[in-house]
Amino acid sequence: MTETDAPLSRPIVAGLVTVLVGVTSSFAVVLTGLGAVGATPAQAASGLLVLCVTMGLASIALSWRYRMPITSAWSTPGAAVLAATGAVEGGWPAAVGAFCITAALILLTALWPQLGRLIARIPPSIAQAMLAGVLLPLCLAPVSGLVSAPWAVAPVIVTWLVCARLAPRWAVPLAFAAAAVVIGIHVTLTGATLDAGSFLPRIELTAPTLTFGAVVGLALPLFLVTMASQNVPGIAIMRSFGYEVPWRPAMLVTGLGTALGAPAGAHAINLAAISAALAAGPDADPDAKRRWIAGVSTGAWAIVAGGLSAALVALVVVAPGSLIPAVAGVALFGAFGSAVQQAIDDPGERMPAVVTFLVAASGIVVAGISAAFWALVAGLVVRIVLHARRAPA
């Protein structure tokens, strides 16, 4: 069979696999983050639904227009920033306002190239150290959960470990499947009931408000990690497969998607990074010119997945308290390891990165501004001091 004879179902199935792996691997992180900044279960379900729809539409539009497998995803590192930040001044409406500011900054990056160049001047070691510090408390959840609720968390850890050895791509999705079984047993033993109406997807709109703490402490870190940990690596991954993603259109589409989704509780969408390889690689189709179909398929399946948003939230509501944070933590192990490695890889940048990491992991709040922002400030200050040229004697 030649490349052109490969069945059309192959890129379509690749799109399905991309969505299954992406959604099941990180939806718990998204729900944890939205809940941390004040979303009710209904508002979190709305955010998850709109994230699926907007990233699906973005994938379809970009893939169809440019005949490349350009896929969009929700910002998993951004969701981790939400979880680490917690409640902000002004509550959930202020968090929604921060999402709107994030969208405006992404759009500004497309319209004003100087902003993109300014972001590029932030040392990658400091950006990754900030992300690692944000992820650390979340990655500790499986450890603490294993002590507080071993019967619930142990099956998730064991499943993840075995699958990480035998089928790494499916390790986190199957860990979630194990969590779903635990939830089923828990519901049976406790007699908890599920409202059938709670499984119906619906949109909950919130009027955004702006507060200084939410804009500086949430919107800016959300924007920075979305750019540094998703959009920039996403471009690089696509380039490794021979695709040159048009920067300005990609930022315009994902920025508009973020803006439209923000009032419904969606924090941010961006170019897919790790999951991009599932649709852009040769496994999607031997013919590189036909892989754009996998991008369109990814978008279509993402919209379908949005219909499950309310059901996923309903399961989270009845889950044992330590279970979902443990699943979210397991899902972030890979991202945490990668961030730590990149943060300390350059010996000359190691000390500023360590300071950035420690401040971000501390969880401090000063003047209503979260630790992620202060970590960035502290790392840059230390770097400036250590790298300042000494005056000649």
GUMAR-525422 format. One record per residue (C-alpha): residue in three letters; y, z, x. Coordinates in nm, 4 decimals. Example, Ala and Ser with C-alpha at 12.3 -4.5 7.8 and 13.67 -1.06 7.14 Angstrom:
<ala; <-0.4500; 0.7800; 1.2300>>
<ser; <-0.1060; 0.7140; 1.3670>>
***
This chain:
<met; <0.0000; 0.0000; 0.0000>>
<thr; <0.3404; -0.0992; 0.1407>>
<glu; <0.6554; 0.1088; 0.1133>>
<thr; <0.7831; -0.1016; -0.1739>>
<asp; <0.4496; -0.0647; -0.3541>>
<ala; <0.4709; 0.3157; -0.3676>>
<pro; <0.4685; 0.4343; -0.7287>>
<leu; <0.8019; 0.5218; -0.8887>>
<ser; <0.6515; 0.8520; -0.9987>>
<arg; <0.6603; 0.9758; -0.6401>>
<pro; <1.0388; 1.0306; -0.6116>>
<ile; <1.0432; 1.1610; -0.9692>>
<val; <0.7835; 1.4227; -0.8821>>
<ala; <0.9772; 1.5013; -0.5632>>
<gly; <1.2766; 1.5842; -0.7800>>
<leu; <1.0646; 1.8176; -0.9910>>
<val; <0.9315; 1.9939; -0.6802>>
<thr; <1.2864; 2.0288; -0.5441>>
<val; <1.4010; 2.2032; -0.8613>>
<leu; <1.0918; 2.4224; -0.8932>>
<val; <1.1213; 2.5450; -0.5350>>
<gly; <1.4997; 2.5844; -0.5466>>
<val; <1.5285; 2.7600; -0.8823>>
<thr; <1.2295; 2.9927; -0.8566>>
<ser; <1.3160; 3.0821; -0.4968>>
<ser; <1.6662; 3.2076; -0.5637>>
<phe; <1.7426; 3.2627; -0.9326>>
<ala; <1.6814; 3.6364; -0.8840>>
<val; <1.9541; 3.6382; -0.6177>>
<val; <2.1956; 3.4687; -0.8596>>
<leu; <2.1227; 3.7117; -1.1422>>
<thr; <2.1522; 4.0078; -0.9049>>
<gly; <2.4887; 3.8817; -0.7831>>
<leu; <2.6320; 3.8086; -1.1276>>
<gly; <2.5161; 4.1469; -1.2562>>
<ala; <2.6685; 4.3232; -0.9557>>
<val; <3.0186; 4.1891; -1.0301>>
<gly; <2.9999; 4.2960; -1.3936>>
<ala; <2.8199; 4.0288; -1.5946>>
<thr; <2.6185; 4.1429; -1.8958>>
<pro; <2.2685; 3.9938; -1.9341>>
<ala; <2.4098; 3.7397; -2.1826>>
<gln; <2.6904; 3.6435; -1.9430>>
<ala; <2.4460; 3.6182; -1.6520>>
<ala; <2.2195; 3.3938; -1.8603>>
<ser; <2.5204; 3.1791; -1.9437>>
<gly; <2.6110; 3.1538; -1.5760>>
<leu; <2.2563; 3.0546; -1.4815>>
<leu; <2.2463; 2.7917; -1.7580>>
<val; <2.5781; 2.6343; -1.6577>>
<leu; <2.4879; 2.6412; -1.2883>>
<cys; <2.1743; 2.4403; -1.3653>>
<val; <2.3641; 2.1906; -1.5798>>
<thr; <2.6586; 2.1389; -1.3444>>
<met; <2.4466; 2.1057; -1.0317>>
<gly; <2.2184; 1.8688; -1.2223>>
<leu; <2.5082; 1.6492; -1.3324>>
<ala; <2.6529; 1.6550; -0.9802>>
<ser; <2.3195; 1.5440; -0.8315>>
<ile; <2.2858; 1.2606; -1.0825>>
<ala; <2.6437; 1.1401; -1.0351>>
<leu; <2.6410; 1.1434; -0.6552>>
<ser; <2.2896; 1.0016; -0.6152>>
<trp; <2.3472; 0.7232; -0.8694>>
<arg; <2.6915; 0.6272; -0.7367>>
<tyr; <2.6072; 0.6199; -0.3666>>
<arg; <2.2360; 0.5328; -0.3859>>
<met; <2.1488; 0.8308; -0.1684>>
<pro; <1.9423; 1.1409; -0.2529>>
<ile; <2.2497; 1.3657; -0.2615>>
<thr; <2.1455; 1.6848; -0.4351>>
<ser; <2.3575; 1.9789; -0.5448>>
<ala; <2.2528; 2.3421; -0.5735>>
<trp; <2.4022; 2.6748; -0.6643>>
<ser; <2.5422; 2.8778; -0.3766>>
<thr; <2.2654; 3.1242; -0.2894>>
<pro; <2.4654; 3.2779; -0.0007>>
<gly; <2.7569; 3.2991; -0.2419>>
<ala; <2.5413; 3.4901; -0.4895>>
<ala; <2.4488; 3.7268; -0.2070>>
<val; <2.8210; 3.7827; -0.1454>>
<leu; <2.8591; 3.8772; -0.5126>>
<ala; <2.5717; 4.1239; -0.4880>>
<ala; <2.7143; 4.2822; -0.1738>>
<thr; <3.0691; 4.2970; -0.3108>>
<gly; <2.9829; 4.4646; -0.6408>>
<ala; <3.2407; 4.5439; -0.9074>>
<val; <3.5908; 4.4206; -0.8289>>
<glu; <3.9320; 4.5263; -0.9528>>
<gly; <3.9661; 4.3807; -1.3029>>
<gly; <3.5922; 4.3682; -1.3734>>
<trp; <3.4034; 4.0603; -1.4886>>
<pro; <3.7146; 3.8635; -1.5979>>
<ala; <3.8552; 3.9069; -1.2453>>
<ala; <3.5245; 3.7875; -1.0969>>
<val; <3.5482; 3.4773; -1.3170>>
<gly; <3.9027; 3.4326; -1.1896>>
<ala; <3.7666; 3.4468; -0.8346>>
<phe; <3.5174; 3.1716; -0.9246>>
<cys; <3.8113; 2.9586; -1.0417>>
<ile; <3.9952; 3.0190; -0.7137>>
<thr; <3.6806; 2.9207; -0.5237>>
<ala; <3.6687; 2.5954; -0.7194>>
<ala; <4.0344; 2.5278; -0.6395>>
<leu; <3.9702; 2.5842; -0.2685>>
<ile; <3.6731; 2.3443; -0.2684>>
<leu; <3.8882; 2.0811; -0.4396>>
<leu; <4.1677; 2.1482; -0.1914>>
<thr; <3.9214; 2.0892; 0.0921>>
<ala; <3.8606; 1.7400; -0.0484>>
<leu; <4.2285; 1.6623; -0.1041>>
<trp; <4.3721; 1.8276; 0.2088>>
<pro; <4.1615; 1.7562; 0.5201>>
<gln; <4.3534; 2.0148; 0.7242>>
<leu; <4.1838; 2.2940; 0.5259>>
<gly; <3.8447; 2.1617; 0.6251>>
<arg; <3.9508; 2.1502; 0.9879>>
<leu; <4.0816; 2.5068; 0.9615>>
<ile; <3.7459; 2.6267; 0.8300>>
<ala; <3.5719; 2.4398; 1.1114>>
<arg; <3.7752; 2.6456; 1.3623>>
<ile; <3.6095; 2.9687; 1.2454>>
<pro; <3.3390; 3.0308; 1.5074>>
<pro; <2.9958; 2.9703; 1.3515>>
<ser; <2.8710; 3.2927; 1.5106>>
<ile; <3.1263; 3.4988; 1.3161>>
<ala; <3.0651; 3.3136; 0.9885>>
<gln; <2.6891; 3.3604; 1.0232>>
<ala; <2.7286; 3.7251; 1.1277>>
<met; <2.9323; 3.7891; 0.8122>>
<leu; <2.6575; 3.6284; 0.6055>>
<ala; <2.3874; 3.8292; 0.7845>>
<gly; <2.5745; 4.1528; 0.7190>>
<val; <2.6082; 4.0649; 0.3519>>
<leu; <2.2375; 3.9833; 0.3297>>
<leu; <2.1095; 4.2945; 0.5079>>
<pro; <2.1320; 4.5409; 0.2126>>
<leu; <1.9633; 4.2862; -0.0129>>
<cys; <1.6848; 4.2232; 0.2377>>
<leu; <1.6194; 4.5991; 0.2558>>
<ala; <1.5428; 4.6115; -0.1178>>
<pro; <1.1736; 4.5137; -0.0754>>
<val; <1.1331; 4.7989; 0.1743>>
<ser; <1.2890; 5.0651; -0.0474>>
<gly; <1.1158; 4.9211; -0.3533>>
<leu; <0.7798; 4.9426; -0.1806>>
<val; <0.8361; 5.3175; -0.1492>>
<ser; <0.9857; 5.3856; -0.4928>>
<ala; <0.7563; 5.1565; -0.6971>>
<pro; <0.4642; 5.0440; -0.4786>>
<trp; <0.2513; 4.9327; -0.7734>>
<ala; <0.5218; 4.6858; -0.8791>>
<val; <0.6532; 4.5635; -0.5438>>
<ala; <0.3327; 4.5525; -0.3346>>
<pro; <0.1834; 4.2522; -0.5227>>
<val; <0.5054; 4.0583; -0.4594>>
<ile; <0.5068; 4.1398; -0.0864>>
<val; <0.1361; 4.0617; -0.0420>>
<thr; <0.1652; 3.7332; -0.2312>>
<trp; <0.4690; 3.6313; -0.0278>>
<leu; <0.2988; 3.7172; 0.3017>>
<val; <-0.0241; 3.5309; 0.2255>>
<cys; <0.1601; 3.2242; 0.0988>>
<ala; <0.4029; 3.2306; 0.3919>>
<arg; <0.0923; 3.1783; 0.6070>>
<leu; <-0.0874; 2.9229; 0.3898>>
<ala; <0.1865; 2.7441; 0.1906>>
<pro; <0.5320; 2.8372; 0.3245>>
<arg; <0.7259; 2.6138; 0.0848>>
<trp; <0.5762; 2.7943; -0.2147>>
<ala; <0.5824; 3.1484; -0.0750>>
<val; <0.8865; 3.2689; -0.2709>>
<pro; <0.8070; 3.0830; -0.5975>>
<leu; <0.4572; 3.2314; -0.5969>>
<ala; <0.5998; 3.5742; -0.5147>>
<phe; <0.8063; 3.5388; -0.8307>>
<ala; <0.4903; 3.4376; -1.0191>>
<ala; <0.3330; 3.7619; -0.8987>>
<ala; <0.6427; 3.9462; -1.0204>>
<ala; <0.6052; 3.7799; -1.3614>>
<val; <0.2485; 3.9103; -1.3828>>
<val; <0.3708; 4.2591; -1.2920>>
<ile; <0.6364; 4.2354; -1.5642>>
<gly; <0.3700; 4.1323; -1.8164>>
<ile; <0.1533; 4.4308; -1.7272>>
<his; <0.4570; 4.6606; -1.7383>>
<val; <0.5548; 4.5364; -2.0861>>
<thr; <0.1990; 4.5851; -2.2094>>
<leu; <0.1711; 4.9385; -2.0759>>
<thr; <0.5140; 5.0549; -2.1888>>
<gly; <0.5148; 4.8783; -2.5248>>
<ala; <0.8504; 4.7137; -2.4535>>
<thr; <0.9439; 4.4355; -2.6933>>
<leu; <1.1185; 4.1063; -2.6265>>
<asp; <1.3650; 3.9681; -2.8789>>
<ala; <1.2688; 3.6067; -2.9541>>
<gly; <1.6367; 3.5204; -2.9961>>
<ser; <1.7080; 3.6285; -2.6392>>
<phe; <1.5074; 3.3289; -2.5125>>
<leu; <1.7565; 3.0806; -2.6589>>
<pro; <2.0067; 2.9469; -2.4025>>
<arg; <2.3707; 2.9914; -2.4932>>
<ile; <2.7110; 2.9867; -2.3296>>
<glu; <2.9342; 3.2938; -2.3065>>
<leu; <3.2936; 3.2066; -2.2155>>
<thr; <3.5214; 3.4567; -2.0417>>
<ala; <3.8969; 3.4210; -1.9988>>
<pro; <3.9640; 3.4528; -1.6229>>
<thr; <4.2148; 3.6982; -1.4801>>
<leu; <4.3467; 3.7224; -1.1250>>
<thr; <4.3616; 4.0402; -0.9180>>
<phe; <4.4487; 4.0700; -0.5514>>
<gly; <4.1216; 4.2433; -0.4649>>
<ala; <3.9066; 3.9830; -0.6393>>
<val; <4.0901; 3.6866; -0.4874>>
<val; <4.0909; 3.8178; -0.1294>>
<gly; <3.7693; 4.0206; -0.1369>>
<leu; <3.5536; 3.7883; -0.3451>>
<ala; <3.6948; 3.4361; -0.3747>>
<leu; <3.7673; 3.3861; -0.0036>>
<pro; <3.4273; 3.5115; 0.1241>>
<leu; <3.2529; 3.3158; -0.1538>>
<phe; <3.4365; 3.0004; -0.0497>>
<leu; <3.3737; 3.0512; 0.3220>>
<val; <2.9998; 3.1153; 0.2974>>
<thr; <2.9597; 2.8285; 0.0516>>
<met; <3.1270; 2.5912; 0.2960>>
<ala; <2.9740; 2.7273; 0.6168>>
<ser; <2.6222; 2.7990; 0.4895>>
<gln; <2.5740; 2.5221; 0.2334>>
<asn; <2.8112; 2.2258; 0.2494>>
<val; <2.8339; 2.1818; 0.6262>>
<pro; <2.4564; 2.2263; 0.6875>>
<gly; <2.3878; 2.0053; 0.3850>>
<ile; <2.5833; 1.7212; 0.5435>>
<ala; <2.3955; 1.7715; 0.8731>>
<ile; <2.0528; 1.7735; 0.7062>>
<met; <2.1290; 1.4532; 0.5177>>
<arg; <2.2511; 1.2928; 0.8409>>
<ser; <1.9198; 1.3810; 1.0067>>
<phe; <1.7465; 1.1616; 0.7481>>
<gly; <1.9879; 0.8749; 0.8059>>
<tyr; <2.2291; 0.9375; 0.5171>>
<glu; <2.6044; 0.9734; 0.5683>>
<val; <2.7259; 1.1738; 0.2695>>
<pro; <3.0832; 1.0870; 0.1658>>
<trp; <3.2676; 1.4159; 0.2228>>
<arg; <3.5642; 1.3800; -0.0118>>
<pro; <3.3683; 1.2600; -0.3198>>
<ala; <3.1035; 1.5274; -0.2626>>
<met; <3.3652; 1.8028; -0.2484>>
<leu; <3.5494; 1.6609; -0.5506>>
<val; <3.2323; 1.6517; -0.7621>>
<thr; <3.1067; 1.9980; -0.6616>>
<gly; <3.4583; 2.1417; -0.6871>>
<leu; <3.5021; 2.0030; -1.0389>>
<gly; <3.1560; 2.1309; -1.1319>>
<thr; <3.2474; 2.4770; -1.0058>>
<ala; <3.5771; 2.4673; -1.1978>>
<leu; <3.4094; 2.3635; -1.5230>>
<gly; <3.1342; 2.6226; -1.4878>>
<ala; <3.3488; 2.9199; -1.3822>>
<pro; <3.4633; 3.0319; -1.7321>>
<ala; <3.0972; 3.0352; -1.8394>>
<gly; <2.9988; 3.2625; -1.5497>>
<ala; <2.8883; 3.0075; -1.2883>>
<his; <3.0037; 3.1216; -0.9436>>
<ala; <2.9800; 2.7989; -0.7384>>
<ile; <2.7821; 2.4818; -0.6805>>
<asn; <2.7640; 2.2936; -0.3517>>
<leu; <2.5612; 2.0407; -0.1582>>
<ala; <2.1996; 2.1454; -0.1216>>
<ala; <2.1022; 2.2472; 0.2304>>
<ile; <1.7375; 2.3450; 0.2887>>
<ser; <1.6135; 2.2042; -0.0427>>
<ala; <1.7945; 1.8763; 0.0344>>
<ala; <1.5084; 1.7812; 0.2651>>
<leu; <1.2622; 1.7829; -0.0264>>
<ala; <1.4419; 1.4916; -0.1929>>
<ala; <1.5740; 1.3160; 0.1196>>
<gly; <1.2609; 1.3263; 0.3361>>
<pro; <0.9795; 1.0727; 0.3609>>
<asp; <0.7574; 1.2810; 0.1320>>
<ala; <0.9905; 1.1860; -0.1540>>
<asp; <0.9329; 0.8141; -0.0925>>
<pro; <0.8306; 0.6113; 0.2142>>
<asp; <1.1176; 0.3732; 0.1418>>
<ala; <1.4470; 0.5440; 0.2328>>
<lys; <1.6350; 0.3049; 0.0047>>
<arg; <1.4500; 0.4378; -0.3013>>
<arg; <1.4918; 0.8087; -0.2367>>
<trp; <1.8126; 0.8155; -0.4402>>
<ile; <1.5771; 0.8197; -0.7387>>
<ala; <1.4565; 1.1611; -0.6198>>
<gly; <1.8186; 1.2778; -0.6228>>
<val; <1.8653; 1.1612; -0.9821>>
<ser; <1.5313; 1.3170; -1.0764>>
<thr; <1.6382; 1.6468; -0.9172>>
<gly; <1.9496; 1.6469; -1.1324>>
<ala; <1.7602; 1.5698; -1.4512>>
<trp; <1.5014; 1.8420; -1.3888>>
<ala; <1.7769; 2.0918; -1.3026>>
<ile; <1.9315; 2.0365; -1.6462>>
<val; <1.5898; 2.0913; -1.8041>>
<ala; <1.5503; 2.4108; -1.6006>>
<gly; <1.8746; 2.5359; -1.7516>>
<gly; <1.6927; 2.5705; -2.0818>>
<leu; <1.4840; 2.8485; -1.9253>>
<ser; <1.7845; 3.0541; -1.8158>>
<ala; <1.7848; 3.2946; -2.1099>>
<ala; <1.4086; 3.3471; -2.0846>>
<leu; <1.4379; 3.4352; -1.7151>>
<val; <1.7102; 3.6878; -1.7906>>
<ala; <1.5019; 3.8363; -2.0727>>
<leu; <1.2179; 3.8939; -1.8251>>
<val; <1.4564; 4.0518; -1.5759>>
<val; <1.5860; 4.2939; -1.8412>>
<val; <1.2391; 4.4385; -1.9080>>
<ala; <1.1257; 4.4364; -1.5432>>
<pro; <1.0693; 4.7615; -1.3500>>
<gly; <1.3921; 4.8658; -1.1788>>
<ser; <1.2875; 4.7934; -0.8195>>
<leu; <1.1099; 4.4650; -0.8844>>
<ile; <1.3858; 4.2050; -0.9185>>
<pro; <1.5898; 4.3328; -0.6199>>
<ala; <1.2668; 4.3121; -0.4181>>
<val; <1.2098; 3.9509; -0.5241>>
<ala; <1.5708; 3.8681; -0.4382>>
<gly; <1.5319; 4.0316; -0.0983>>
<val; <1.2144; 3.8406; -0.0180>>
<ala; <1.3905; 3.5181; -0.1159>>
<leu; <1.6620; 3.5909; 0.1420>>
<phe; <1.4403; 3.6757; 0.4404>>
<gly; <1.4612; 3.3223; 0.5765>>
<ala; <1.8367; 3.2967; 0.5315>>
<phe; <1.8864; 3.6371; 0.6958>>
<gly; <1.6751; 3.5457; 0.9977>>
<ser; <1.8573; 3.2161; 1.0424>>
<ala; <2.1990; 3.3816; 1.0127>>
<val; <2.1118; 3.6505; 1.2693>>
<gln; <1.9788; 3.3931; 1.5137>>
<gln; <2.2907; 3.1770; 1.4896>>
<ala; <2.5184; 3.4810; 1.5095>>
<ile; <2.3864; 3.6077; 1.8437>>
<asp; <2.2684; 3.2809; 1.9974>>
<asp; <2.5761; 3.2440; 2.2214>>
<pro; <2.6045; 3.5424; 2.4612>>
<gly; <2.9799; 3.4880; 2.4919>>
<glu; <3.0249; 3.5306; 2.1161>>
<arg; <2.7749; 3.8121; 2.0713>>
<met; <3.0100; 4.1120; 2.0642>>
<pro; <3.2493; 3.9701; 1.7992>>
<ala; <2.9428; 3.8697; 1.5964>>
<val; <2.7945; 4.2207; 1.6212>>
<val; <3.1199; 4.3770; 1.5008>>
<thr; <3.1406; 4.1266; 1.2157>>
<phe; <2.7817; 4.2014; 1.1154>>
<leu; <2.8271; 4.5789; 1.1195>>
<val; <3.1468; 4.5728; 0.9141>>
<ala; <2.9929; 4.3368; 0.6580>>
<ala; <2.6778; 4.5489; 0.6321>>
<ser; <2.8795; 4.8701; 0.5927>>
<gly; <2.9861; 4.7833; 0.2386>>
<ile; <3.3300; 4.9364; 0.2859>>
<val; <3.6099; 4.8697; 0.0381>>
<val; <3.9672; 4.9030; 0.1633>>
<ala; <4.2698; 4.8378; -0.0595>>
<gly; <4.0348; 4.7014; -0.3224>>
<ile; <3.9075; 4.4334; -0.0816>>
<ser; <3.5371; 4.4083; -0.0020>>
<ala; <3.3639; 4.4389; 0.3336>>
<ala; <3.2990; 4.0648; 0.3702>>
<phe; <3.6696; 3.9936; 0.4157>>
<trp; <3.7265; 4.2844; 0.6547>>
<ala; <3.4218; 4.1774; 0.8554>>
<leu; <3.5766; 3.8370; 0.9104>>
<val; <3.9091; 3.9939; 1.0119>>
<ala; <3.7416; 4.2433; 1.2470>>
<gly; <3.5280; 3.9767; 1.4139>>
<leu; <3.8228; 3.7458; 1.4720>>
<val; <4.0374; 4.0302; 1.6114>>
<val; <3.7639; 4.1382; 1.8542>>
<arg; <3.7115; 3.7789; 1.9598>>
<ile; <4.0833; 3.7246; 2.0223>>
<val; <4.1063; 4.0424; 2.2307>>
<leu; <3.7957; 3.9726; 2.4359>>
<his; <3.8783; 3.6068; 2.4953>>
<ala; <4.2510; 3.6535; 2.5616>>
<arg; <4.3558; 3.5256; 2.8985>>
<arg; <4.4717; 3.7955; 3.1349>>
<ala; <4.8134; 3.7555; 3.2886>>
<pro; <4.8039; 3.6826; 3.6622>>
<ala; <4.8652; 3.9842; 3.8842>>
***
